[in-house]
Amino acid sequence: MATEENTEHKEAHNGRPERVAAPTAMRHASGQLAQMLQCEPGSVSALKATDDGWLADVEVVEIERVPDTASVMASYRVYLDEQGQLMGYERTRRYGRGQIDR
């Protein structure tokens, strides 16, 4: 018999589902985006809590090349709800893996 503490989405005191923790949001952002795009997941370069959930910037390998420094990377802005479910995404930048911002 499951108790309230054992359920996946606990409810906060205001009756709304409780927000997932930042590390969980990071894993959800990276994993769900990689699944949608069918490409290798990269790192989460930014994560911010919003009123409606989470906003993350995720780096992914779009085109893998040899050597690795020739691979094409992309940065995606990912929108998650409070439970870490993907609500939307958009590509914000595309660049070579070896490229450094100035």
ChimeraX commands (.cxc) that place a marker at each C-alpha (Angstrom):
marker #1 position 0.00,0.00,0.00 radius 0.5
marker #1 position 1.54,3.30,-1.10 radius 0.5
marker #1 position 1.62,6.26,1.22 radius 0.5
marker #1 position 1.73,9.89,0.19 radius 0.5
marker #1 position 5.50,9.97,0.82 radius 0.5
marker #1 position 6.04,7.05,-1.60 radius 0.5
marker #1 position 4.18,8.55,-4.55 radius 0.5
marker #1 position 6.26,9.92,-7.41 radius 0.5
marker #1 position 4.70,13.40,-7.40 radius 0.5
marker #1 position 4.13,14.60,-3.86 radius 0.5
marker #1 position 1.78,17.49,-3.36 radius 0.5
marker #1 position 2.96,20.70,-1.72 radius 0.5
marker #1 position 0.95,22.43,0.99 radius 0.5
marker #1 position -0.89,24.59,-1.58 radius 0.5
marker #1 position -2.41,21.54,-3.31 radius 0.5
marker #1 position -0.13,21.80,-6.36 radius 0.5
marker #1 position 2.36,19.05,-7.18 radius 0.5
marker #1 position 5.77,19.58,-5.59 radius 0.5
marker #1 position 8.59,20.90,-7.81 radius 0.5
marker #1 position 11.34,18.39,-8.63 radius 0.5
marker #1 position 14.81,19.20,-7.32 radius 0.5
marker #1 position 17.39,20.92,-9.55 radius 0.5
marker #1 position 19.53,17.79,-10.17 radius 0.5
marker #1 position 16.41,15.88,-11.24 radius 0.5
marker #1 position 15.35,18.75,-13.52 radius 0.5
marker #1 position 18.82,18.70,-15.13 radius 0.5
marker #1 position 18.59,14.95,-15.84 radius 0.5
marker #1 position 15.07,15.30,-17.22 radius 0.5
marker #1 position 16.03,18.22,-19.49 radius 0.5
marker #1 position 19.03,16.40,-20.97 radius 0.5
marker #1 position 17.40,12.99,-21.28 radius 0.5
marker #1 position 14.06,14.05,-22.73 radius 0.5
marker #1 position 15.64,16.42,-25.26 radius 0.5
marker #1 position 18.09,13.74,-26.44 radius 0.5
marker #1 position 15.17,11.32,-26.84 radius 0.5
marker #1 position 13.17,13.85,-28.89 radius 0.5
marker #1 position 16.11,14.81,-31.13 radius 0.5
marker #1 position 17.59,11.30,-31.41 radius 0.5
marker #1 position 21.08,12.62,-30.69 radius 0.5
marker #1 position 23.76,12.23,-28.04 radius 0.5
marker #1 position 22.92,14.11,-24.85 radius 0.5
marker #1 position 25.45,16.66,-23.73 radius 0.5
marker #1 position 25.70,18.84,-20.69 radius 0.5
marker #1 position 23.24,21.22,-19.08 radius 0.5
marker #1 position 24.97,24.60,-19.24 radius 0.5
marker #1 position 22.26,26.56,-17.41 radius 0.5
marker #1 position 19.27,25.80,-15.19 radius 0.5
marker #1 position 16.78,28.28,-13.75 radius 0.5
marker #1 position 13.61,27.82,-11.71 radius 0.5
marker #1 position 10.63,29.72,-13.14 radius 0.5
marker #1 position 7.09,30.34,-11.89 radius 0.5
marker #1 position 5.84,27.46,-14.09 radius 0.5
marker #1 position 8.73,24.99,-13.73 radius 0.5
marker #1 position 12.27,24.98,-15.06 radius 0.5
marker #1 position 14.24,26.58,-17.91 radius 0.5
marker #1 position 17.44,24.80,-19.00 radius 0.5
marker #1 position 20.06,25.26,-21.68 radius 0.5
marker #1 position 21.25,21.88,-22.95 radius 0.5
marker #1 position 24.23,21.24,-25.22 radius 0.5
marker #1 position 23.93,18.30,-27.64 radius 0.5
marker #1 position 26.05,16.76,-30.40 radius 0.5
marker #1 position 24.05,17.31,-33.61 radius 0.5
marker #1 position 26.59,15.96,-36.11 radius 0.5
marker #1 position 29.36,13.67,-34.91 radius 0.5
marker #1 position 32.62,13.90,-36.85 radius 0.5
marker #1 position 36.18,12.64,-36.59 radius 0.5
marker #1 position 38.09,14.20,-34.95 radius 0.5
marker #1 position 35.69,15.16,-32.12 radius 0.5
marker #1 position 36.67,18.82,-32.42 radius 0.5
marker #1 position 35.03,18.87,-35.87 radius 0.5
marker #1 position 31.65,17.75,-34.48 radius 0.5
marker #1 position 28.72,20.18,-34.70 radius 0.5
marker #1 position 27.15,21.08,-31.36 radius 0.5
marker #1 position 23.90,22.87,-30.61 radius 0.5
marker #1 position 22.51,24.67,-27.61 radius 0.5
marker #1 position 18.81,24.18,-26.91 radius 0.5
marker #1 position 16.59,26.07,-24.49 radius 0.5
marker #1 position 14.33,23.50,-22.80 radius 0.5
marker #1 position 11.11,24.31,-20.95 radius 0.5
marker #1 position 10.02,21.87,-18.22 radius 0.5
marker #1 position 6.98,21.91,-15.97 radius 0.5
marker #1 position 7.36,21.69,-12.17 radius 0.5
marker #1 position 7.52,17.88,-12.32 radius 0.5
marker #1 position 10.32,17.94,-14.91 radius 0.5
marker #1 position 8.24,17.02,-17.96 radius 0.5
marker #1 position 9.29,18.53,-21.30 radius 0.5
marker #1 position 6.88,21.26,-22.38 radius 0.5
marker #1 position 8.88,22.72,-25.27 radius 0.5
marker #1 position 12.31,23.44,-26.69 radius 0.5
marker #1 position 14.09,25.62,-29.23 radius 0.5
marker #1 position 17.57,25.66,-30.71 radius 0.5
marker #1 position 19.34,28.87,-29.73 radius 0.5
marker #1 position 22.83,28.29,-31.11 radius 0.5
marker #1 position 24.83,25.98,-33.39 radius 0.5
marker #1 position 28.64,25.81,-33.24 radius 0.5
marker #1 position 31.74,23.68,-33.75 radius 0.5
marker #1 position 32.74,21.62,-30.71 radius 0.5
marker #1 position 36.14,23.32,-30.47 radius 0.5
marker #1 position 34.70,26.85,-30.69 radius 0.5
marker #1 position 35.16,29.10,-27.67 radius 0.5
marker #1 position 32.89,32.08,-26.89 radius 0.5
marker #1 position 34.65,35.44,-26.72 radius 0.5
marker link #1:1,2 radius 0.2
marker link #1:2,3 radius 0.2
marker link #1:3,4 radius 0.2
marker link #1:4,5 radius 0.2
marker link #1:5,6 radius 0.2
marker link #1:6,7 radius 0.2
marker link #1:7,8 radius 0.2
marker link #1:8,9 radius 0.2
marker link #1:9,10 radius 0.2
marker link #1:10,11 radius 0.2
marker link #1:11,12 radius 0.2
marker link #1:12,13 radius 0.2
marker link #1:13,14 radius 0.2
marker link #1:14,15 radius 0.2
marker link #1:15,16 radius 0.2
marker link #1:16,17 radius 0.2
marker link #1:17,18 radius 0.2
marker link #1:18,19 radius 0.2
marker link #1:19,20 radius 0.2
marker link #1:20,21 radius 0.2
marker link #1:21,22 radius 0.2
marker link #1:22,23 radius 0.2
marker link #1:23,24 radius 0.2
marker link #1:24,25 radius 0.2
marker link #1:25,26 radius 0.2
marker link #1:26,27 radius 0.2
marker link #1:27,28 radius 0.2
marker link #1:28,29 radius 0.2
marker link #1:29,30 radius 0.2
marker link #1:30,31 radius 0.2
marker link #1:31,32 radius 0.2
marker link #1:32,33 radius 0.2
marker link #1:33,34 radius 0.2
marker link #1:34,35 radius 0.2
marker link #1:35,36 radius 0.2
marker link #1:36,37 radius 0.2
marker link #1:37,38 radius 0.2
marker link #1:38,39 radius 0.2
marker link #1:39,40 radius 0.2
marker link #1:40,41 radius 0.2
marker link #1:41,42 radius 0.2
marker link #1:42,43 radius 0.2
marker link #1:43,44 radius 0.2
marker link #1:44,45 radius 0.2
marker link #1:45,46 radius 0.2
marker link #1:46,47 radius 0.2
marker link #1:47,48 radius 0.2
marker link #1:48,49 radius 0.2
marker link #1:49,50 radius 0.2
marker link #1:50,51 radius 0.2
marker link #1:51,52 radius 0.2
marker link #1:52,53 radius 0.2
marker link #1:53,54 radius 0.2
marker link #1:54,55 radius 0.2
marker link #1:55,56 radius 0.2
marker link #1:56,57 radius 0.2
marker link #1:57,58 radius 0.2
marker link #1:58,59 radius 0.2
marker link #1:59,60 radius 0.2
marker link #1:60,61 radius 0.2
marker link #1:61,62 radius 0.2
marker link #1:62,63 radius 0.2
marker link #1:63,64 radius 0.2
marker link #1:64,65 radius 0.2
marker link #1:65,66 radius 0.2
marker link #1:66,67 radius 0.2
marker link #1:67,68 radius 0.2
marker link #1:68,69 radius 0.2
marker link #1:69,70 radius 0.2
marker link #1:70,71 radius 0.2
marker link #1:71,72 radius 0.2
marker link #1:72,73 radius 0.2
marker link #1:73,74 radius 0.2
marker link #1:74,75 radius 0.2
marker link #1:75,76 radius 0.2
marker link #1:76,77 radius 0.2
marker link #1:77,78 radius 0.2
marker link #1:78,79 radius 0.2
marker link #1:79,80 radius 0.2
marker link #1:80,81 radius 0.2
marker link #1:81,82 radius 0.2
marker link #1:82,83 radius 0.2
marker link #1:83,84 radius 0.2
marker link #1:84,85 radius 0.2
marker link #1:85,86 radius 0.2
marker link #1:86,87 radius 0.2
marker link #1:87,88 radius 0.2
marker link #1:88,89 radius 0.2
marker link #1:89,90 radius 0.2
marker link #1:90,91 radius 0.2
marker link #1:91,92 radius 0.2
marker link #1:92,93 radius 0.2
marker link #1:93,94 radius 0.2
marker link #1:94,95 radius 0.2
marker link #1:95,96 radius 0.2
marker link #1:96,97 radius 0.2
marker link #1:97,98 radius 0.2
marker link #1:98,99 radius 0.2
marker link #1:99,100 radius 0.2
marker link #1:100,101 radius 0.2
marker link #1:101,102 radius 0.2
view
